[in-house]
Amino acid sequence: MTREHHPMFRRIFLALFAFFITFSLYAQETIQKSRLSELYPTLEAKEYALRTAKVIKSKRLGTGITNPLKLTMQDGDTQFYAVFKDVHVRKPGMTKLKGGVELDFKDSWQFDVAAYELDKLLGLNMIPVTIERRYEGENGAMVWWIENAMTEGQRKEKGLEPPDIDAWNRALYKVRLFDNLVYNIDRNLGNLLITPEWKVWMIDHSRCFKSMENLKAKSDLARFSLSFIQALKKLDEAQVQDRLGKYLTTYEIRSMMKRRDAIVQEFEKARVAQGDSILFP
């Protein structure tokens, strides 16, 4: 073997070594995710684990305006991660924000719990399990960590395209409808998560549920999930009050129900004008 060949073999060795390390880490993450799915197969199991597991480590995520904590949880022999957010700000009148001025500004962990409970009522399964819990003397929202996920911003930076464009678009139409329902003023590229299977998760709903009866972005309602619309039609104010009343005022709930009516009205108008082409399951 001549000396000039050595650098080439060294590069091959380093490339194989890097591949092995990457593959090993991916395999470990996949095994961990599979194990957690087996141990906590239902929403109820995850909720119970979030309520009862011991916090053994915490660190600031360093992302988002509220800069929540990432917690390492210990449940028997099992460890998993959660996010804890305790922001709770309500300011009447006008508040100056980075993007302009906001009337009746609200930013609260309570809305994160309310959004999850609403997600359950609608059967969407697009918001990670979120419960109320006290940590270090503060009440807040504790959220199940979505493993191996990238943000929508990271997807765009990497130039990745979904393998099933139709399924991707359908998920985004559901996001837009939900954001109109809860009047979300803070949907951005950092609070849509995408798993390796290309499932879309909505996170960070602490700036939702404004007391506005009109829709935030009616133009976003171009296509509709029939199952989503059917679930919306079945929403009952008394039922919503029972499930979300601890976290929303009566007026916030009634405003949301008015927006629900407006969404259904837009759906009916679009269906008359365009037929079933606007529908997907």
C-alpha positions in Angstrom: 0.0 0.0 0.0 1.6 3.3 -1.0 1.6 6.3 1.3 -0.7 8.4 -1.0 -3.5 5.9 -0.5 -3.6 6.4 3.2 -5.7 9.7 3.2 -8.4 8.0 1.0 -8.8 5.1 3.4 -8.8 7.4 6.4 -11.6 9.4 4.8 -13.6 6.2 4.1 -13.0 5.0 7.7 -14.2 8.4 9.1 -17.3 8.4 6.9 -18.1 4.8 8.0 -17.5 5.7 11.6 -19.8 8.8 11.4 -22.5 6.6 9.7 -22.2 4.0 12.4 -22.6 6.6 15.2 -25.6 8.3 13.4 -27.3 4.9 12.8 -26.7 3.8 16.4 -28.2 7.0 17.8 -31.2 6.8 15.4 -31.7 3.1 16.4 -31.6 4.0 20.1 -34.1 6.8 19.6 -36.4 4.5 17.6 -36.2 1.8 20.3 -36.9 4.4 23.0 -39.9 5.8 21.1 -41.3 2.3 20.5 -40.8 1.5 24.2 -42.7 4.6 25.3 -45.5 3.8 22.9 -45.8 0.4 24.5 -45.7 1.7 28.0 -48.0 4.6 27.4 -50.3 3.5 24.6 -53.3 5.8 25.4 -53.9 9.5 26.1 -55.0 8.5 29.6 -51.8 6.6 30.3 -49.7 9.6 29.2 -51.8 12.0 31.2 -51.3 9.8 34.3 -47.6 9.6 33.8 -47.3 13.4 33.4 -49.2 13.9 36.7 -47.3 11.3 38.7 -43.7 10.9 37.4 -40.9 12.5 39.3 -39.0 15.4 37.7 -35.3 14.5 38.0 -33.8 17.2 35.7 -34.8 20.5 34.1 -33.3 23.0 31.6 -34.5 26.0 29.7 -35.3 25.2 26.0 -34.1 28.6 24.9 -36.8 28.8 22.3 -40.0 30.8 22.0 -41.0 33.9 23.8 -42.0 32.1 27.0 -38.8 30.0 27.1 -40.3 26.9 28.7 -38.5 24.2 30.6 -37.6 20.8 29.2 -38.0 18.2 32.0 -36.6 14.8 32.4 -39.3 12.6 34.0 -38.7 9.4 36.0 -41.6 6.9 36.1 -40.3 3.7 37.8 -37.5 2.4 35.6 -38.6 4.6 32.6 -37.5 8.1 31.7 -39.2 10.4 29.3 -39.3 14.1 28.5 -41.9 16.8 29.1 -42.2 20.6 28.6 -43.4 22.8 31.4 -44.8 26.3 30.8 -46.0 28.6 33.6 -46.5 31.9 31.7 -49.7 33.7 32.8 -50.2 37.2 31.5 -53.5 39.0 30.9 -53.4 42.7 30.0 -56.6 44.7 29.3 -56.4 47.6 26.8 -53.7 47.9 24.2 -50.3 46.1 24.4 -47.4 46.8 22.1 -46.0 43.6 20.6 -43.2 43.0 18.1 -45.7 42.5 15.3 -47.9 45.5 16.2 -50.4 46.4 18.9 -52.7 43.8 20.4 -56.0 44.5 22.2 -56.8 42.5 25.4 -53.4 40.7 25.3 -53.4 37.2 26.9 -50.5 34.7 27.1 -51.3 31.8 29.5 -50.4 28.2 30.1 -54.1 27.7 30.8 -54.8 28.0 27.1 -52.4 25.2 26.3 -54.4 22.9 28.6 -57.7 24.2 27.1 -56.4 23.6 23.5 -55.6 20.0 24.4 -58.9 19.4 26.0 -60.6 20.8 22.9 -58.5 18.6 20.6 -59.8 15.6 22.6 -63.4 16.8 22.2 -62.9 17.1 18.5 -61.0 13.8 18.1 -58.1 15.5 16.2 -55.1 13.9 17.9 -53.0 16.8 16.7 -52.0 18.4 20.1 -49.6 16.5 22.4 -51.0 15.4 25.8 -51.1 18.4 28.1 -52.1 18.5 31.7 -52.1 21.0 34.6 -49.4 20.4 37.2 -47.5 22.3 39.9 -43.7 22.5 39.6 -41.4 24.5 41.8 -44.3 26.3 43.4 -46.0 27.3 40.2 -49.0 25.9 38.4 -48.4 25.4 34.7 -49.0 23.3 31.6 -47.0 20.1 31.4 -46.7 18.7 27.8 -45.7 15.3 26.5 -42.4 15.7 24.5 -42.7 14.6 20.9 -39.6 12.6 20.1 -37.4 13.1 17.0 -39.5 15.9 15.7 -38.4 18.9 13.6 -40.2 22.2 13.3 -41.7 23.5 10.2 -39.0 26.1 10.1 -36.3 23.3 10.1 -38.1 21.5 7.4 -38.0 24.5 5.2 -34.4 25.2 6.0 -33.5 21.6 5.0 -35.6 21.8 1.8 -37.5 18.6 2.7 -40.7 17.8 0.9 -43.4 15.6 2.3 -43.7 12.2 0.6 -47.5 12.5 0.5 -48.3 16.1 -0.5 -52.1 15.4 -0.3 -51.9 14.1 3.3 -49.6 17.1 4.2 -52.0 19.6 2.8 -55.0 18.0 4.5 -53.1 18.3 7.9 -52.4 22.0 7.3 -56.0 22.7 6.4 -57.0 21.1 9.8 -54.4 23.4 11.5 -55.8 26.5 9.8 -59.4 25.5 10.8 -58.3 24.9 14.4 -56.5 28.2 14.6 -59.6 30.0 13.4 -61.7 28.2 16.0 -59.4 29.1 18.9 -58.3 32.5 17.4 -54.6 31.7 17.5 -52.5 34.9 17.1 -49.2 33.1 17.3 -49.0 30.2 14.8 -45.5 30.3 13.4 -42.8 28.0 11.8 -41.5 27.0 15.3 -44.8 25.7 16.7 -45.7 23.1 14.1 -43.8 19.8 14.8 -43.3 17.1 12.2 -42.3 13.5 13.1 -40.2 11.2 10.9 -43.5 9.6 9.8 -44.7 13.1 8.7 -47.4 13.5 11.3 -48.1 17.1 12.2 -48.4 18.2 15.8 -49.6 21.7 16.9 -47.9 23.1 20.0 -47.8 26.4 22.0 -51.4 27.6 22.3 -50.8 30.1 25.1 -51.9 33.0 22.9 -55.3 31.7 21.8 -58.9 32.0 22.8 -59.3 35.7 22.3 -62.7 37.1 23.0 -63.5 37.7 19.4 -66.6 36.4 17.6 -65.3 36.9 14.1 -62.8 34.5 12.4 -59.2 35.5 12.3 -58.4 34.4 8.8 -61.6 33.3 6.9 -59.5 33.0 3.7 -57.7 30.0 5.2 -60.9 27.9 5.1 -60.5 26.6 1.5 -60.9 22.9 2.1 -62.6 21.0 5.0 -62.2 17.7 6.8 -65.6 16.2 7.0 -64.9 14.4 10.3 -63.6 17.7 11.7 -66.8 19.6 10.6 -69.0 16.9 12.0 -67.2 17.0 15.4 -67.6 20.8 15.3 -71.3 20.6 14.8 -71.6 18.3 17.8 -69.8 20.7 20.1 -72.2 21.7 22.9 -71.6 24.8 25.0 -72.4 23.0 28.2 -70.0 20.2 27.3 -67.3 22.7 26.5 -67.9 24.6 29.7 -67.5 21.3 31.6 -64.2 20.4 30.0 -62.6 23.8 29.5 -64.4 26.0 32.0 -61.5 25.8 34.5 -59.2 27.5 32.0 -61.5 29.7 30.0 -64.0 32.4 31.0 -67.6 32.1 30.0 -67.2 34.9 27.5 -64.1 33.2 26.0 -66.1 30.0 25.5 -69.1 31.8 24.0 -66.8 33.7 21.6 -65.3 30.4 20.5 -68.8 28.9 20.0 -69.7 31.9 17.8 -66.5 31.2 15.8 -67.6 27.6 15.5 -70.9 28.7 14.0 -69.1 31.0 11.6 -66.8 28.1 10.5 -69.8 25.9 9.9 -71.5 28.6 7.9 -68.4 29.1 5.7 -68.3 25.4 5.1 -72.0 25.2 4.1 -71.5 28.2 1.7 -68.4 26.7 0.1 -70.1 23.3 -0.3 -73.0 24.9 -2.1 -70.7 26.8 -4.4 -68.1 24.2 -5.1 -69.6 20.8 -4.1 -67.7 18.0 -2.5 -64.4 19.0 -4.1 -63.8 21.0 -0.9 -64.1 17.9 1.3 -61.6 15.3 2.6 -62.0 12.7 5.4 
